[in-house]
Amino acid sequence: MADLSRGKFIAFEGGEGAGKSTQARLLAAALEERGITAALTREPGGTDGAEAIRTLLLDPPGDAWGAPAEALLFAAARADHVAKRITPAVERGEWVITDRFVDSSRAYQGGAGALGDEVITALHKIGSGGLRPDLTILIEADPAKVAKRLAERDGNNSDAIGGRNADYHAQVAASFRALAEADPAGFAIIDGSGTIDTVHAAIMQAITDRLGL
């Protein structure tokens, strides 16, 4: 029997500039309007320890991290995030909405970084008990529109991961798509090329259909 006192856990995924952060905020606000307590968080980050690791990842000291070191740092940040924020909130009955979760590691370090999915999922099992969201929202957007958004948002100040070349980000996008197609029950693929309101409406419909909102 389902635990009706338990909250829900929703992750937003996608490449750089897909609109995840905006849509995560809109979802949290929409849930609050319906009387549902919503905890908005992000990865890497969400706890003091994980935010410290975020700084190491996105503004690394010296040379950039290699894929193995990156994967380990992300897994460590996620372990703290899950233990101290996500799991307690869900157990209190809150809906937790995170801007990125383990599928970002699977797409970035596992796919584009060529570590492979087994390595990332093994680290996730060790650090976070293999926790999966109740639903993962994958937002896909046209690369040309994304490039324009990133130029407007970041200019020449992209972080260590966002500033990688177009081929790397194309591999990330392909990895996300492959993960979603392999797990249609766990993912909802959303076309992010429309207006903010259109994308939000599609997300709300997907959540209603999948989670009975």
Order of alpha helices (4+ residues) and beta strands (2+ residues): beta-alpha-beta-alpha-alpha-alpha-beta-alpha-alpha-beta-alpha-alpha-beta-alpha
